[in-house]
Amino acid sequence: MSLYDRKPLNHYDNYQANVGNESLAQSDVALISFVKQTYQLFAGSLLAATAGAYIGISTFGNIVSQYYIGFVILEFALLFGLMFAKSKPGLNLVLLFAFTFTTGL
């Protein structure tokens, strides 16, 4: 039994008989797709935060330090906007990357 086995133990015998099949169940494909997309978004947000940190240190360091409270308010506004824009596919990605970029500043 694998660590990532999501089948219940009482159905393990039925699952063991189907292990030899090459095809994945539809739910397994959906789970793999979801995990792949999650890691892609995580990597993209880390990249945006890294770009924000680089720009914040090199270019906008003085501006960020002078108007620190303004950037904190902007961060909270982006966070709450992200919470309310869950159902808008393009806007939620823009807000996610803007939030991580601003956090990096």
WOGI-V515617 format. One record per helix or strand of 2 or more residues. SS is the DSSP state (A for helix, B for strand). FROM is the first residue (numbers start at 0). LEN is the number of residues. If there is no record, write none. Layout:
ss->SS from->FROM len->LEN
ss->SS from->FROM len->LEN
//
This chain:
ss->A from->8 len->9
ss->A from->25 len->33
ss->A from->60 len->6
ss->A from->67 len->17
ss->A from->88 len->16
//
